[in-house]
Amino acid sequence: MPSTNRALTLLLGIIATILVGWVVHTGGAILKPLVIALLLASMLQPVVIGFKRRGIPPPVTIILMVWLLFLGIVQVGLLFNANVQMFLDSGGTDGNSAAVELAPETSLDPVLSGLDLQGESQEDLIGKTGSWHDIVDKIETRLSSSGIAEGVVRYAAKALREFPIDRLAGDLAIGGFGLVANVVLVLIYMVFIFAEQAVFRRKILSIAGERRDEAERVLNTIGRGIQRYLGVKTVVSLLTGSLCYLMMVALDIPYALFFGFLTFMFNYIPTFGSIIAGTLPTMTALAVEASWTKAAAIMATYLVVNLTLG
């Protein structure tokens, strides 16, 4: 009988996992903005409370934050979208010309074109390096000349060329109306979450009855724990992305801003996020220079920064 129960429990667990996966897959367009809105609301809740203590009504604070977030996220999103399009451009074999044509779109970015620690701007480096397809070609050339077995080089180059670059570009680069629509959806969710928080808290405390004080302590502990974790994680991710970005600029690695922003975002993923974030800049460094010096320096930078801040 116990073995039968275990088998039934295992079967139900597998079915539940499949159903949850299906719901997440089919409802991703709705769930992703909702999760982002929940994270933003949790991080910004102390700001609302702080302004409330200074006599500013929460609705005024929320409206101001939503407006500032809208402007900031749209600006960052458009800049990131331009960098993604340059890096993942697959519109032909002449990657250099594609990069040069797209460079004026990012000339509004003072960080991308202004930082020039070793004589060459990021726009010049991007023009010389080309897009992802050019980087793969250069990596194949470097590996072929380094004495690695030809079969291994061909297999690695084939795997990189067959990487679903178009799908990745579609997932990362959401431009124009699509970007604005996603940002608006996130902010609408966030406003409703803020509006519901006070009501939800009162409902929980009323249900607790005589244990109201204990329930309030638990809610406060949970809220502070989430806010502290997200705050620390955001600061660490920002420092990680910034330090890696500065190192890439110092080493004349193209797409430094794009890689730095990816590092910031992927650092939220435990363990594997930092590894994934460091892969693309390392491969790009290998394509930029015939020696392994810059690639090794980038790997060491990501390792030291993540171990130190982690």
Legacy VTK file of the C-alpha trace (Angstrom):
# vtk DataFile Version 3.0
C-alpha trace
ASCII
DATASET POLYDATA
POINTS 310 float
0.000 0.000 0.000
2.745 2.549 0.844
4.477 1.832 -2.483
1.183 2.460 -4.274
0.799 5.795 -2.487
4.352 6.786 -3.391
3.772 5.907 -7.037
0.527 7.901 -7.066
2.235 10.865 -5.406
5.055 10.714 -7.965
2.569 10.554 -10.837
0.580 13.506 -9.483
3.827 15.443 -9.003
4.844 14.847 -12.624
1.387 15.890 -13.859
1.448 19.019 -11.697
4.939 19.929 -12.969
3.816 19.527 -16.576
0.718 21.646 -15.947
2.727 24.394 -14.234
5.221 24.377 -17.116
2.404 24.618 -19.641
0.786 27.506 -17.771
4.114 29.371 -17.536
4.827 28.742 -21.222
1.414 29.765 -22.517
0.945 32.643 -20.102
4.489 33.991 -20.333
3.382 37.206 -22.005
1.204 37.979 -18.969
3.319 36.415 -16.214
6.617 38.134 -17.084
5.248 41.707 -16.729
3.422 40.637 -13.569
6.591 39.235 -11.975
8.555 42.364 -12.917
5.797 44.526 -11.457
5.854 42.527 -8.203
9.630 42.943 -7.909
9.449 46.684 -8.593
6.598 47.150 -6.123
8.505 45.252 -3.415
11.679 47.284 -3.995
9.883 50.649 -4.046
7.567 50.030 -1.083
10.077 51.552 1.415
10.144 54.713 -0.725
6.366 55.038 -0.495
6.462 54.478 3.275
9.294 56.982 3.706
7.475 59.743 1.826
4.273 58.942 3.718
6.081 59.611 7.012
7.068 63.009 5.614
3.455 63.890 4.905
3.317 63.066 1.182
0.265 60.906 0.313
1.119 57.477 -1.174
-0.938 58.098 -4.385
1.205 61.162 -5.174
4.425 59.204 -4.584
3.220 56.276 -6.694
2.185 58.496 -9.614
5.553 60.283 -9.558
7.493 56.995 -9.394
5.466 55.478 -12.230
6.158 58.486 -14.453
9.897 58.487 -13.702
10.102 54.709 -14.198
8.308 54.989 -17.531
10.767 57.571 -18.836
13.799 55.717 -17.506
12.817 52.226 -18.646
11.864 53.393 -22.143
15.181 55.236 -22.583
17.220 52.287 -21.332
15.122 49.853 -23.375
15.616 51.762 -26.625
19.363 52.022 -26.017
19.594 48.322 -25.186
17.493 47.478 -28.235
19.901 49.383 -30.529
22.882 47.504 -29.070
21.119 44.148 -29.403
20.314 44.838 -33.042
23.937 45.705 -33.765
25.347 42.644 -32.025
22.805 40.134 -33.324
22.424 41.627 -36.793
22.016 38.787 -39.295
21.097 40.806 -42.329
24.055 39.813 -44.425
27.652 38.708 -44.399
29.083 42.196 -44.380
28.842 42.764 -40.654
31.099 45.804 -40.673
28.827 47.783 -42.958
25.793 46.770 -40.908
27.454 47.936 -37.730
28.501 51.238 -39.253
25.000 51.886 -40.562
23.514 51.261 -37.150
26.132 53.277 -35.296
24.458 56.681 -35.877
21.341 55.385 -34.112
23.381 55.020 -30.942
25.295 58.265 -31.311
22.815 59.778 -28.843
24.474 57.581 -26.221
27.337 59.503 -24.616
28.504 56.428 -22.725
28.844 54.317 -25.869
30.652 56.873 -27.993
32.334 59.033 -25.364
34.368 56.624 -23.251
37.701 56.328 -25.002
40.338 55.025 -22.635
42.783 53.744 -25.257
42.217 55.910 -28.302
39.318 54.083 -29.966
35.662 54.688 -29.288
33.145 51.889 -28.937
31.601 52.838 -32.286
34.963 52.379 -34.040
35.526 49.035 -32.322
32.047 47.833 -33.277
32.644 48.917 -36.877
35.874 46.907 -37.026
34.528 43.816 -35.274
31.150 43.528 -37.010
28.146 41.563 -35.790
27.784 38.100 -34.274
28.344 36.308 -37.577
31.626 38.161 -38.131
32.702 37.303 -34.588
32.048 33.601 -35.238
34.120 33.747 -38.448
37.003 35.373 -36.591
36.800 32.862 -33.748
37.004 30.022 -36.275
40.078 31.621 -37.837
41.741 32.071 -34.444
41.047 28.492 -33.386
42.265 27.107 -36.711
45.587 28.930 -36.356
46.057 27.856 -32.730
46.717 24.205 -33.515
43.382 22.819 -32.351
42.151 19.783 -34.281
40.294 20.799 -37.436
37.295 18.612 -36.614
36.868 20.290 -33.228
37.116 23.757 -34.811
34.519 22.911 -37.459
32.154 21.460 -34.868
32.475 24.508 -32.598
31.970 26.939 -35.488
28.955 24.986 -36.733
27.386 25.015 -33.260
27.849 28.770 -32.995
26.428 29.410 -36.472
23.397 27.229 -35.761
22.710 29.088 -32.543
19.113 30.466 -32.771
20.304 34.027 -33.130
17.092 35.361 -34.709
14.948 34.010 -31.900
17.318 35.426 -29.320
17.192 38.791 -31.062
13.396 38.682 -30.981
13.379 37.845 -27.263
15.890 40.515 -26.273
15.201 43.350 -28.685
11.695 44.705 -28.272
11.617 48.070 -29.941
9.174 50.811 -30.747
5.552 50.311 -29.772
6.212 46.812 -28.385
8.659 48.132 -25.818
6.360 50.976 -24.737
3.380 48.600 -24.501
5.333 46.197 -22.259
6.524 49.018 -20.012
2.994 50.412 -19.694
1.670 46.937 -18.821
4.313 46.492 -16.103
3.538 49.896 -14.596
-0.221 49.278 -14.653
0.312 46.007 -12.800
2.549 47.832 -10.317
-0.105 50.482 -9.606
-2.715 47.792 -8.913
-0.274 45.915 -6.663
0.362 49.085 -4.633
-3.384 49.727 -4.428
-4.092 46.176 -3.274
-1.289 45.941 -0.688
-3.075 47.914 2.035
-6.384 46.094 1.474
-4.658 42.691 1.430
-2.818 43.489 4.656
-6.046 44.499 6.426
-7.732 41.277 5.282
-4.891 39.119 6.607
-4.862 40.917 9.954
-8.640 40.677 10.315
-8.508 36.926 9.627
-5.793 36.507 12.291
-8.229 37.613 15.011
-6.585 37.348 18.442
-3.186 36.639 16.828
-3.251 39.953 14.999
0.020 41.197 16.540
1.830 37.992 15.627
0.463 38.085 12.066
1.578 41.717 11.711
5.100 40.812 12.850
5.235 37.971 10.326
4.041 40.217 7.485
6.610 42.877 8.425
9.401 40.299 8.581
8.497 38.864 5.178
8.252 42.308 3.595
11.591 43.495 5.008
13.286 40.251 4.001
12.113 40.497 0.396
13.025 44.188 0.152
16.457 43.622 1.681
17.226 40.713 -0.655
16.108 42.575 -3.778
17.930 45.726 -2.705
21.222 43.939 -2.044
20.894 41.875 -5.222
20.237 44.993 -7.310
23.222 46.859 -5.848
25.518 43.855 -6.350
24.255 43.360 -9.924
24.764 47.044 -10.708
28.316 46.969 -9.324
29.092 43.759 -11.208
27.838 45.131 -14.514
29.616 48.472 -14.017
32.996 46.969 -13.078
32.907 44.473 -15.947
31.862 47.263 -18.327
34.790 49.482 -17.278
37.221 46.601 -17.677
35.914 45.845 -21.174
36.238 49.505 -22.168
39.807 49.539 -20.820
40.626 46.441 -22.893
38.999 47.864 -26.052
36.305 45.163 -26.210
33.416 46.181 -28.507
29.799 46.092 -27.319
30.977 46.873 -23.772
27.733 48.665 -22.878
25.615 45.796 -24.201
27.673 43.184 -22.318
27.644 45.279 -19.140
23.860 45.548 -19.230
23.550 41.805 -19.885
25.820 41.184 -16.893
23.563 43.342 -14.718
20.432 41.452 -15.781
21.865 37.926 -15.722
23.384 38.474 -12.279
19.873 38.055 -10.853
20.077 34.394 -11.912
21.952 32.501 -9.171
25.261 30.827 -10.116
24.647 30.276 -13.830
23.718 33.884 -14.625
27.257 35.177 -14.204
28.676 32.310 -16.272
26.254 33.011 -19.118
26.936 36.755 -18.943
30.698 36.262 -19.204
30.557 33.928 -22.210
29.727 36.460 -24.944
32.353 39.079 -23.992
34.999 36.342 -23.694
34.182 35.040 -27.169
34.178 38.586 -28.558
37.577 39.239 -26.969
38.878 36.093 -28.664
37.646 37.404 -32.022
39.166 40.858 -31.483
42.750 39.730 -30.843
44.754 36.779 -32.165
46.236 36.050 -28.739
44.300 34.703 -25.768
45.366 37.607 -23.529
42.177 39.694 -23.676
39.891 36.663 -23.487
41.763 35.444 -20.389
41.588 38.932 -18.878
37.817 39.070 -19.386
37.367 35.617 -17.838
39.517 36.622 -14.875
37.573 39.872 -14.460
34.211 38.115 -14.300
35.601 35.502 -11.917
37.209 38.002 -9.535
34.272 40.439 -9.572
31.672 37.743 -8.954
33.674 36.011 -6.243
34.428 39.309 -4.489
30.936 40.816 -4.631
29.130 37.493 -4.316
LINES 1 311
310 0 1 2 3 4 5 6 7 8 9 10 11 12 13 14 15 16 17 18 19 20 21 22 23 24 25 26 27 28 29 30 31 32 33 34 35 36 37 38 39 40 41 42 43 44 45 46 47 48 49 50 51 52 53 54 55 56 57 58 59 60 61 62 63 64 65 66 67 68 69 70 71 72 73 74 75 76 77 78 79 80 81 82 83 84 85 86 87 88 89 90 91 92 93 94 95 96 97 98 99 100 101 102 103 104 105 106 107 108 109 110 111 112 113 114 115 116 117 118 119 120 121 122 123 124 125 126 127 128 129 130 131 132 133 134 135 136 137 138 139 140 141 142 143 144 145 146 147 148 149 150 151 152 153 154 155 156 157 158 159 160 161 162 163 164 165 166 167 168 169 170 171 172 173 174 175 176 177 178 179 180 181 182 183 184 185 186 187 188 189 190 191 192 193 194 195 196 197 198 199 200 201 202 203 204 205 206 207 208 209 210 211 212 213 214 215 216 217 218 219 220 221 222 223 224 225 226 227 228 229 230 231 232 233 234 235 236 237 238 239 240 241 242 243 244 245 246 247 248 249 250 251 252 253 254 255 256 257 258 259 260 261 262 263 264 265 266 267 268 269 270 271 272 273 274 275 276 277 278 279 280 281 282 283 284 285 286 287 288 289 290 291 292 293 294 295 296 297 298 299 300 301 302 303 304 305 306 307 308 309
